[in-house]
Amino acid sequence: MRASRMLSILTTLQARGQVTAPELAEACEVSVRTIYRDIDALAASGVPVYADRGAEGGYRLLDGYRVRLNGLSPSEAGALFLAGLPGPAAALGLDAAMIAAQNKLMAALPANLREDAGRMQERFHLDAPGWFGEAEQPKHLRTIAGATLRETFIRIRYQSWRAEKRRRVAPLGLVLKGGGWYLAGQVDGNVRTYRVARVLDCTALDERFDRPTGFDLAAYWQDATLRLEAEMHPDVAVVRLSPLGVKLLDALSQPYVRTRTQIEEAKDADGWRIARVPTGKTSWHAAAELLRLGAEAEVLEPAHLREKMAEMTQAMALRYRAARKA
């Protein structure tokens, strides 16, 4: 266990340059005191690890010192190849680089691990888009990705829901979700999310920007998606559901709605149950979501949503009756 932990410390220092003892302790799931002992042991064995004092200090390796790629367990070696995403890599223009890197990694692995790594590639595949969807191929993705890596501004013409806009953006990161690419970009000091497929024009500028201190792309994305989902479902509808309606709600609802829906255990004489379901901010959006359940759901509250459901279903019935008579 200690040998594996010390190798993890070495590779972390090599990858990140300078790391504090608390950060290493959190990554290795041990106490800070244990990290101190491990660092002393590494130094005693001849590894050139140094401590920089002060508020901005931490541990680092002597410049130029490299850790050889060894000590990988079978599961770790397999996980490295499981991380290969040929589709997204190709979209970013990195497919050839990814193949070359995997070949180099395979050559560096001990012979007894190569078979396990190859087996992992053969038996697992990631299909990023959701069912019945296709991965987007945004025209300007590679330009944006290049500027993101260089930390240079881009000028975009963007089609939002309401209007066409022009923005000078500092691209901080790209996220692939459900087959769609999203840009986390800073504009006028605020970080915003842009769907790359809606970028109509993009020009890469030569001007560099300073990346916000402490910006964490994964944390930003998690907060942004939760905030968006909450904004899209600010209200709650009281709905009466048949047994089939309960199953349909679970199958058709978005994860945000499904995890926050409250269904009472009690059933009426027909087996129907009462549920409290998060809904859209307007009656039209809320009704459109609940109409997917067909006749297996009845909105009880609020009154304006019940009225909107009646209005929309009556209009649909009249239209179909007219078509049948014609």
Secondary structure, DSSP 4 states (H G I P E B T S, - for coil): -HHHHHHHHHHHHHHHSEE-HHHHHHHHTS-HHHHHHHHHHHHHTT--EEEE-STT-EEEEPTT----S----HHHHHHHHHT--HHHHHHTT-HHHHHHHHHHHHHHS-HHHHHHHHHHHHH-----SPTT------TTHHHHHHHHHHTEEEEEEEE-SS-EEEEEEEEEEEEEETTEEEEEEEETTEEEEEEGGGEEEEEEEEEE-PPPTT--HHHHHHHHHHHHHHHH--EEEEEEE-HHHHHHHHHHS-HHHHHH-EE-S---TTS-EEEEEEE-SSHHHHHHHHGGGGGGEEEEE-HHHHHHHHHHHHHHHHHHHHHHH-
